[in-house]
Amino acid sequence: MKINIDEIICINLKSINTQQLFAICETYFLGFELLYRIKMRGIISMSWINFNEKDTVAVITSGFFEVNFPNISIEDQEKLKALKPLKTPKMPKTASALNNYKAFLAEGYDIRTQSMDSKLAAIEAAKQREIEIERLKESLPVILEVDAILEKITEYGISFITKEEKEFLDKQSI
């Protein structure tokens, strides 16, 4: 079996912490729970994974290098061994990564990081602001008078006028 060395990453499970493992999994779209369990067992110290196929190609178990596919050539095995372990990438801040972060925290995984907590707090604060804006918008009276609408825009901003008020202003400018 011929392997594409450019699609293989090496993860040193002994030297990374849980947060780093999560960042790697989110960056390369790998299954965090499985790699976490493997790391916690402590039997496998290094793992070579094809990040496109999501297959474990080789591992170091109890100090011995083992390939998972019997047809990998000696030359390719040497290329695998020569691969340097990944440096931990920056934690992705995608919606998917944030959702996974929240879900794994809720399940009790120790993956808390200040940067992800800050991002979640910012998103939550933005949602709260939107809710407050909607409440305030609903509490303000709808007055279909140009001066009153312009005053409302000046005081609260354009996002505070209702659809009805916007349509009224659009008709007035024709």
N, C-alpha and C positions, 0 to 999 in steps of 0.2 A: 504494500500500500504506500503510495506517495502522498506525503503531506505538504501542505502549503504553510511554510514556517511563518509567513506574514499574517496568518490567521490564528496563530497560537499565542496565548499569553501564559506566563508563568506566575503563579501566586504562591508566595512563601507564607503558608498558613500559620507557621510558628511565630513569625516576626510582626504580624499585623494584628491590630485590635479589632473589635467588633465594628466600630464606626468606620474604620478603613475598609473592612470587608464589605460593608454596606455600600460605601462609595464606589468600590470596584464593581460590585454587582449591578448597581444602578447605571454606571457608565457603560458597561459591556452587556447589559441586559441579561445577566446571569441569575439563576435562582439563589437568592440569599439564604433561604431556610435550609436548603440542602448543604450548601457550603458552610453555613454556620454549624450545622450538626457534625459535619466532617471535622471542622476545626475543633469543636468542643471535645470530640472523642480523642483527639491528639495522636491518632495512629498515623495519619498522613501529614507529613510536614510540608511537602510541596506538591503542587498540582499544575499540570500543563493542560490548558483547555483551549479547544477550537471555539473561539467566541462567535463564529458564524453558525456552526453546526451545534453548538452547546454540548459538545462531547468532551469528556475527559480523555485525553490522549495518553497521558503518562502521569505517574505519581512517584513520590519517594515515600515508602512505607518502611518503618523500622530501619531507616538508613539505606534501603535498597531501592534502586531505580527500577521501576516496572512499567512496561508499556501495556496499554489496554487493547491494542490491535496487534495480533501476531505477525502480520506482514509488513510492519514498519522496518525499513532497512536500517542496518547498523549506521550508515551515513546520516540518515534522518534522526536516529536516536542521539547521535553525537551533536547534531544541530539543536535538538531539543535541550540537551544538557547545557549547551553553550548559551541558551537564552537567559538573560538577566531577569530576575523577578521584577514584577511591576512596581513602580513607585506609585504611591497612593494618589489617584487623581483628585481634583477638586470635587467636592460634593455637588452633583447636579442639582439645579434648582427648578427642574421641570415640574409641571403639575403632577405627572406620574410619580416622580421621585418623592414629592411632598406627600402625596396620598399614601405611598408605600411607607414612608417614614412614620406618618401618623398611625397607620395600621400596625406596624411592627412595634412601635412604642406601646400601643394599647395591648398588644400581646405579651408585653413584658421584656422585649429585647432591649439590651443596654446599648442603644445606638444614638443616644441624645448628643446633639452638637449645638453649640451656640448659634452657628450660622443658620442651621435649619430652623431652630426655635425662633430666631429673629425674623426669618422669612415667613414662617407661619403666623407670627404675631402681627406682622405688617399686613398680611392678607386678611386676617381676622379684623384688624382695625379698619381696613378699607371696607369690609362688609358691614361693619357696625356704622361707619359713616354713611354708607348708602341707605341703610335702614333709617338712620336719623334724618337724612335728607327727605326720604319718602314720607316719614311721619310729619315733618315740618311742612312739607309741600301739601300734604292732605289737610293740615290744620289752617293753612292760609286760605283766605276767601278767594274765590274766583270772581274777579271783577273785570268785566269786558269794557274797559275804558283805557285808552292808550296811555294817558299819564299815570294811571294807577299801575298798569303792567310795567311801564318803564321804571317806575319807582321800585317796584318789586325786584326787577332785574338788577337795579343799582344796589339795592340793599342786600339781596341774597344770591344773586347770580342767575344766569340764563337757565341753569338746570332746574330752577325752582318754579318756572312757569309751567302751567298745565298745557296739555295738548290743545285744549279748547282756546286758551289764551294765545298760544302760538298761531293757531289758525286765524284768530281774530286779528292779530297784528299783520299776518301775511295778507289778509283781505284789505287792511287799511293802506298798505303800501302799494296797492295796484292802481 
